[in-house]
Each structure stands twice: as C-alpha cells, then as structure tokens.
Amino acid sequence: MAPVQGSVDTQYTTARLPLTASLKMASPASPSKATTDSLFINPWSKSTAHEPASKNASRPMPIKVPSVLDDFTQPMLSSDTTSLQLCIKKLSSRMVACNDSLDLAKLDILTKSLKVSVSSVHKETLDQAVPATVESLLHILTEDTNSQDIPFALLLLRLIVLKYAEDTVDCMEWMFGATLFPDTWKTPTTRSLAWCVASNYMASIDNSMIPSDTPPLVDIAIGDWHHEAIQVRQAASTFLYNYALLKNKHNHDMADDAVVSVLCSAMENLTEEKDPTTRLRQLVLCGRLVFPDRINVNEVAKELIQDLGFVGILQELTTVDLEEGTTTSHGDTIRCNQLALELIGKFQD
C-alpha cells in the first residue's frame, strides 16, 4: 500500500491470503500493496497483411482482467519498524521512571520481539514487559497530549497492538474514547498516527475486543474525510476499511446504521476527493461492504446504494484523468478507475 503522505512512518501494507506480510491492512498498510503497472498488449504485433487467416486457426482466448477488489481481502497495516529504535531512545527513560515493573532489559527484549520472533525463554519476561510498557505509554499519552513525546508513543503503540492486542484492551478503550474529542490529537501528525493505532488494533482483534466507543468513532473517522491534511484522510479511510473487514467476519448480509452512514458518506465524498490514495481506499471500503468476499453479497447494502445512484458515481470515477504527481498517485488513480469499472460490472450482474 502506498505510503501515507506527510509521514514517513505511516506506511500501509495489505495482508493477503496466504498472509505474506505481518497485518502485520494493513493494509493499511503496509498491508504488500498490489503493483499498479498496467499491461499493454499490441493486437497487431504479429499480424501478416498478405496471408489470409486459416480456417483452422484457433480463436484468440479473451484476456481476463485481474480483479482489483480481490487484492483487498485482508486488513491494511502500518507495520514499518524503521522508527522503532528512535522511539525507544526517546521514551525509554520516561517509561522506566513511571513504572516500577519495567526496566531497560525488559524493554530491550520487547523491542526485539516487535521486529523478529524471540526465544521462548523470554516468555516470562515478555509477560511482564508488554503490559508494563503499555501502561507506561498510556501514562505518557494521558499526561499531556501536547508533549513532544506523543508521536513517538503512538508510533510504538501501533506496533504493540499488532502483536500483543490482548494486552492493550484497556489502553485502546481510553484511546478510542479520547479520539472522539478533536482537541486530543491537535496536529495532523498525531491525528494520523492515532488512526494508525486504531486501524492496527482493528486488524488484530475479534468482535469480543471491540471498544465500546467504536460506533461513534466511525462517525469521527467519516468526519475526518474532510480534514485538510491528506495523511489524516488516508489514515481515517484505512481505519474504516479495517473496521468493515472486522464486521464482515461475523455479519455480511445486514446494513446497520454504521454501514449505511459509511456508504452514504463515501458516495458524497468520492467524486470530491482529490487525493488518489484516499479515493481508492474509500472505493475499496464501499466495495467490501457490499461484496464482502468472492461469494457473498450484502444485498441490503447493494440495493441501498443502487437506489441512491452509486453506479452513476462509479461511471464518473472511470473518467478521472491522471494529474501531475507521484508514481504512487498515478497508480492509485489507475487502480481506482479499474475498480470502478469492476464494481459497475458487479452491480449489473
């Protein structure tokens, strides 16, 4: 998945079956994201002008266009560990000082476990280090949300929730509730990182661990589709995508208030969104809410957005031109166009 613009540490990958990346959806990240190169075939390259076609010649096999939606079956993940050592360097003394159960040796073992598998002999140490580290991070996050340590705390926490989600339940309950208030994460950097943490958590849990404030947080994420910072819009879209996949695991034939709200808001936003990566993630989100997998269809959601003119919006998306920008933005524009065409076909089936 393309890097979230504006932050070098919020890259997403899309985990696939079989899982080739540690979601690691992340996709976000990063779930890895499918390549965006187009395959161009010249039908005239081997033609012979002076030889009539043989009656026995076999007819050319139709070229099957790869499904874009099938590239998005697993959560998007923000799992890049490049900044891990810097986070530990910035936070270690403060984390150890505020928690008697944590020391530098335990923190070092935890850090290694976030990058590679560690020996089972460290299990007892990790059983102590993980909850103590989470408790220390929560202390940092709640003590002063304007602190310069906040981005580093969020960067570290997003990795911990991927591997040790069970130890972060109380912390995430606080974080989901805090994110409901706009003053909690005041900068685009901290707000996008907060969505990274929430997205990774959604990718790592089952329904029994969903925080109680998730429904209203869905509305907040939808609201952040209008945030002026691109990285915030991208990260909020990833959270909603991972949330949709989690819902689909247990219920893919209903359209509750949250699903209706996401679909209707996406329809309003898709043609106005200028960032190709955000637009692609929003369209994939719609696709997965209506078509949870290759077999099932949420008929209620399908009928709803058909009645609201979604096919017309898809047709408009197929005409979006490439604009000046990065290779990633060009690729996401192409894939968005292709996905729009694919979804039009699915709605016509």
C-alpha positions as CSV (number, residue, x, y, z in Angstrom):
1,M,0.0,0.0,0.0
2,A,1.2,3.5,-0.8
3,P,2.9,5.5,2.0
4,V,0.6,7.8,3.8
5,Q,1.7,11.2,2.6
6,G,3.2,13.5,5.2
7,S,4.5,10.8,7.5
8,V,7.4,8.5,6.8
9,D,6.3,6.0,9.4
10,T,2.6,5.5,8.5
11,Q,3.1,3.2,5.5
12,Y,0.5,0.5,5.0
13,T,0.6,-2.9,3.5
14,T,-2.3,-5.1,2.6
15,A,-2.0,-8.6,4.1
16,R,-3.1,-11.3,1.7
17,L,-4.0,-15.0,1.7
18,P,-1.7,-16.6,2.3
19,L,-0.5,-13.9,4.7
20,T,2.8,-12.6,3.3
21,A,3.1,-9.6,5.5
22,S,3.0,-9.3,9.2
23,L,-1.3,-7.0,9.5
24,K,1.4,-7.0,10.1
25,M,-4.2,-3.8,6.0
26,A,-2.7,-3.0,6.9
27,S,-3.4,-2.6,4.8
28,P,-3.0,0.0,5.8
29,A,-1.0,-0.9,5.2
30,S,1.9,-1.8,4.6
31,P,-0.6,-4.3,4.0
32,S,2.2,-5.5,0.3
33,K,0.1,-3.5,-2.0
34,A,-0.5,-4.9,-5.4
35,T,1.6,-3.4,-8.2
36,T,-0.1,-0.7,-10.3
37,D,1.7,-1.3,-13.6
38,S,-0.7,-1.7,-16.5
39,L,-0.2,-4.5,-19.1
40,F,-0.5,-3.2,-22.6
41,I,-0.8,-5.7,-25.4
42,N,-0.5,-4.8,-29.1
43,P,-3.0,-6.9,-31.0
44,W,-1.3,-6.1,-34.3
45,S,2.3,-7.0,-33.4
46,K,2.2,-10.5,-35.1
47,S,-0.3,-9.9,-37.9
48,T,0.6,-10.7,-41.5
49,A,-1.0,-8.5,-44.0
50,H,-0.6,-10.8,-47.0
51,E,-1.7,-14.1,-45.5
52,P,-5.4,-14.8,-45.1
53,A,-6.4,-16.2,-41.8
54,S,-6.5,-20.0,-41.7
55,K,-9.9,-21.5,-41.2
56,N,-8.4,-23.9,-38.7
57,A,-6.7,-21.2,-36.7
58,S,-8.0,-21.2,-33.2
59,R,-9.7,-18.1,-31.9
60,P,-7.7,-15.9,-29.5
61,M,-8.5,-16.5,-25.9
62,P,-10.1,-13.5,-24.2
63,I,-7.8,-11.7,-21.8
64,K,-9.1,-11.9,-18.2
65,V,-8.7,-8.6,-16.5
66,P,-7.4,-9.0,-12.9
67,S,-9.7,-8.1,-10.1
68,V,-8.7,-5.0,-8.2
69,L,-11.1,-5.8,-5.4
70,D,-9.6,-9.2,-4.9
71,D,-6.3,-7.5,-3.9
72,F,-8.0,-6.2,-0.8
73,T,-9.1,-9.2,1.2
74,Q,-7.1,-8.6,4.3
75,P,-6.6,-5.6,6.6
76,M,-4.2,-2.7,5.8
77,L,-1.4,-2.5,8.3
78,S,1.0,0.2,9.5
79,S,3.9,-2.0,10.5
80,D,7.1,-0.3,9.4
81,T,9.7,-0.7,12.2
82,T,12.2,1.9,10.9
83,S,11.4,4.3,13.7
84,L,11.3,1.7,16.5
85,Q,14.8,2.3,17.9
86,L,14.3,6.1,17.8
87,C,11.0,5.7,19.7
88,I,12.8,3.6,22.4
89,K,15.6,6.1,22.6
90,K,13.2,9.0,23.1
91,L,10.8,7.2,25.5
92,S,12.8,4.6,27.4
93,S,13.9,6.7,30.4
94,R,10.5,8.2,30.9
95,M,8.7,4.8,30.6
96,V,11.0,3.1,33.1
97,A,10.7,6.1,35.5
98,C,6.9,5.9,35.6
99,N,6.6,2.1,36.1
100,D,8.5,0.1,38.7
101,S,7.7,-3.1,36.8
102,L,9.7,-2.0,33.7
103,D,13.4,-1.8,33.2
104,L,15.7,-1.3,30.2
105,A,16.5,-5.1,29.9
106,K,12.7,-5.9,29.6
107,L,12.2,-3.1,27.2
108,D,15.0,-4.3,25.1
109,I,13.5,-7.8,24.8
110,L,10.1,-6.3,24.0
111,T,11.7,-4.1,21.3
112,K,13.3,-7.2,19.7
113,S,10.1,-9.1,19.8
114,L,8.4,-6.4,17.7
115,K,10.8,-7.0,14.8
116,V,11.6,-10.7,15.0
117,S,10.5,-13.8,16.9
118,V,12.3,-14.2,20.1
119,S,13.2,-17.3,22.0
120,S,10.6,-18.9,24.2
121,V,12.9,-18.5,27.2
122,H,11.9,-14.8,27.1
123,K,8.2,-15.6,27.5
124,E,8.0,-14.8,31.2
125,T,9.9,-11.5,30.7
126,L,7.6,-10.5,27.9
127,D,4.6,-11.4,30.0
128,Q,5.8,-8.7,32.4
129,A,7.3,-6.3,29.9
130,V,4.3,-5.9,27.5
131,P,1.6,-4.8,30.0
132,A,4.1,-2.6,31.8
133,T,5.1,-0.9,28.5
134,V,1.5,-0.3,27.6
135,E,0.8,1.1,31.0
136,S,3.8,3.5,30.6
137,L,2.7,4.6,27.1
138,L,-0.8,5.2,28.4
139,H,0.6,7.4,31.2
140,I,2.6,9.4,28.6
141,L,-0.5,9.8,26.3
142,T,-2.8,10.9,29.1
143,E,-0.4,13.2,31.0
144,D,0.0,15.8,28.3
145,T,-1.4,15.4,24.8
146,N,0.8,18.4,23.7
147,S,4.0,16.7,24.7
148,Q,6.7,16.2,22.0
149,D,6.8,12.5,23.1
150,I,3.2,11.8,21.9
151,P,4.2,11.0,18.2
152,F,6.8,8.5,19.4
153,A,4.4,6.9,21.9
154,L,1.8,6.4,19.1
155,L,4.4,5.0,16.7
156,L,5.4,2.5,19.3
157,L,1.9,1.6,20.4
158,R,0.8,0.9,16.8
159,L,3.4,-1.9,16.6
160,I,2.5,-3.3,20.0
161,V,-1.2,-3.6,19.2
162,L,-0.4,-5.7,16.2
163,K,1.4,-8.4,18.2
164,Y,0.0,-8.0,21.7
165,A,-3.5,-6.7,21.2
166,E,-4.8,-8.6,24.2
167,D,-2.6,-6.6,26.5
168,T,-3.8,-3.2,25.1
169,V,-7.6,-3.6,25.6
170,D,-7.8,-1.0,28.4
171,C,-5.4,1.4,26.7
172,M,-7.4,1.2,23.5
173,E,-10.7,1.8,25.4
174,W,-9.2,5.0,26.5
175,M,-7.8,5.9,23.1
176,F,-11.0,5.3,21.2
177,G,-12.9,7.5,23.7
178,A,-10.2,10.2,23.6
179,T,-10.2,10.3,19.8
180,L,-13.9,11.3,19.9
181,F,-12.7,14.8,21.0
182,P,-11.0,17.0,18.4
183,D,-8.6,18.5,20.9
184,T,-6.9,15.2,21.9
185,W,-4.8,15.0,18.8
186,K,-4.2,18.5,17.6
187,T,-1.7,18.1,14.8
188,P,-2.1,16.2,11.5
189,T,0.9,14.0,12.6
190,T,-0.6,12.9,15.9
191,R,-4.1,12.6,14.5
192,S,-3.0,10.4,11.6
193,L,-0.9,8.3,13.9
194,A,-3.8,7.8,16.3
195,W,-5.8,6.4,13.3
196,C,-2.8,4.1,12.6
197,V,-3.0,2.7,16.1
198,A,-6.8,2.3,15.9
199,S,-6.5,0.7,12.4
200,N,-3.9,-1.8,13.5
201,Y,-5.9,-2.7,16.6
202,M,-9.0,-3.4,14.4
203,A,-6.8,-5.6,12.3
204,S,-5.7,-7.6,15.3
205,I,-8.8,-8.4,17.3
206,D,-12.1,-10.2,17.1
207,N,-15.5,-8.8,17.9
208,S,-15.3,-9.5,21.6
209,M,-12.5,-7.0,21.9
210,I,-14.1,-4.1,20.0
211,P,-14.0,-0.9,22.2
212,S,-17.4,0.4,23.4
213,D,-16.8,3.8,21.7
214,T,-16.3,2.2,18.2
215,P,-19.7,3.2,16.7
216,P,-19.2,7.0,17.5
217,L,-15.6,6.7,16.4
218,V,-16.8,5.6,13.0
219,D,-18.6,8.9,12.7
220,I,-15.5,10.8,13.7
221,A,-13.5,8.9,11.0
222,I,-16.1,9.8,8.4
223,G,-15.8,13.4,9.5
224,D,-12.0,13.3,9.0
225,W,-12.6,12.6,5.3
226,H,-12.9,16.4,5.2
227,H,-9.7,17.1,7.1
228,E,-7.4,19.4,5.2
229,A,-4.4,17.1,5.8
230,I,-4.1,14.3,3.3
231,Q,-2.4,11.9,5.7
232,V,-5.4,12.2,8.1
233,R,-7.9,11.4,5.4
234,Q,-5.9,8.4,4.3
235,A,-5.5,7.1,7.8
236,A,-9.1,7.6,8.6
237,S,-10.1,5.7,5.5
238,T,-7.8,2.8,6.5
239,F,-9.5,2.6,9.9
240,L,-12.9,2.4,8.3
241,Y,-11.7,-0.3,5.9
242,N,-10.3,-2.4,8.7
243,Y,-13.5,-1.9,10.7
244,A,-15.5,-3.1,7.7
245,L,-13.5,-6.2,7.3
246,L,-13.9,-7.0,11.0
247,K,-17.7,-6.6,10.7
248,N,-17.7,-8.8,7.6
249,K,-16.2,-11.7,9.6
250,H,-19.4,-12.1,11.6
251,N,-22.2,-10.3,9.7
252,H,-22.0,-9.7,6.0
253,D,-25.7,-9.6,5.0
254,M,-27.0,-6.7,7.0
255,A,-26.7,-2.9,6.8
256,D,-26.8,-1.4,10.2
257,D,-26.6,2.4,10.9
258,A,-22.8,2.4,10.8
259,V,-22.7,0.7,7.4
260,V,-25.4,3.0,6.0
261,S,-23.5,6.0,7.3
262,V,-20.2,4.9,5.8
263,L,-21.7,4.1,2.4
264,C,-23.8,7.3,2.1
265,S,-20.8,9.5,3.2
266,A,-18.5,7.7,0.8
267,M,-20.9,8.3,-2.1
268,E,-20.9,12.0,-1.2
269,N,-17.2,12.2,-0.9
270,L,-15.7,10.0,-3.7
271,T,-16.1,12.4,-6.6
272,E,-14.9,15.4,-4.5
273,E,-11.8,13.7,-3.0
274,K,-8.6,15.0,-4.8
275,D,-6.1,12.6,-3.3
276,P,-6.0,9.4,-5.4
277,T,-4.9,7.1,-2.5
278,T,-7.7,8.3,-0.2
279,R,-10.2,7.9,-3.1
280,L,-9.0,4.4,-3.8
281,R,-9.3,3.4,-0.1
282,Q,-12.8,4.8,0.1
283,L,-13.9,3.0,-3.0
284,V,-12.4,-0.3,-1.8
285,L,-14.2,0.3,1.5
286,C,-17.5,0.5,-0.4
287,G,-16.7,-2.5,-2.4
288,R,-16.0,-4.7,0.6
289,L,-19.1,-3.5,2.5
290,V,-21.3,-4.6,-0.5
291,F,-19.2,-7.6,-1.7
292,P,-17.6,-9.0,1.5
293,D,-15.8,-11.7,-0.5
294,R,-15.9,-13.5,-3.8
295,I,-19.1,-15.4,-3.0
296,N,-21.2,-13.3,-0.7
297,V,-23.2,-10.1,-1.4
298,N,-24.7,-7.8,1.1
299,E,-28.0,-7.5,-0.8
300,V,-29.4,-4.8,1.6
301,A,-26.4,-2.6,1.1
302,K,-26.3,-3.3,-2.6
303,E,-29.9,-2.3,-3.1
304,L,-29.5,0.8,-0.9
305,I,-26.6,2.4,-2.9
306,Q,-28.0,1.4,-6.2
307,D,-31.2,3.3,-5.3
308,L,-29.0,6.3,-4.4
309,G,-27.2,6.3,-7.7
310,F,-23.9,4.7,-6.9
311,V,-23.5,3.3,-10.4
312,G,-23.6,6.8,-11.8
313,I,-20.8,7.8,-9.3
314,L,-18.8,4.8,-10.4
315,Q,-19.1,5.8,-14.0
316,E,-17.9,9.3,-13.2
317,L,-14.8,7.8,-11.4
318,T,-13.9,5.9,-14.6
319,T,-13.3,9.2,-16.3
320,V,-10.9,10.7,-13.7
321,D,-7.7,11.8,-15.6
322,L,-4.2,11.4,-14.4
323,E,-2.8,14.6,-12.9
324,E,0.7,15.6,-12.2
325,G,2.0,13.8,-9.1
326,T,4.0,10.9,-7.9
327,T,4.1,7.4,-9.4
328,T,2.0,6.2,-6.4
329,S,-0.8,8.7,-7.1
330,H,-0.8,7.9,-10.8
331,G,-1.0,4.2,-9.9
332,D,-3.8,4.7,-7.4
333,T,-5.8,6.7,-10.0
334,I,-5.5,3.9,-12.5
335,R,-6.5,1.3,-10.0
336,C,-9.4,3.4,-8.8
337,N,-10.6,3.7,-12.4
338,Q,-10.2,-0.1,-12.9
339,L,-12.1,-0.8,-9.6
340,A,-14.9,1.5,-10.6
341,L,-15.3,-0.5,-13.8
342,E,-15.2,-3.7,-11.9
343,L,-17.9,-2.7,-9.5
344,I,-20.1,-1.5,-12.3
345,G,-19.9,-5.0,-13.7
346,K,-20.7,-6.5,-10.3
347,F,-23.8,-4.3,-9.9
348,Q,-25.0,-5.3,-13.3
349,D,-24.7,-9.0,-12.6
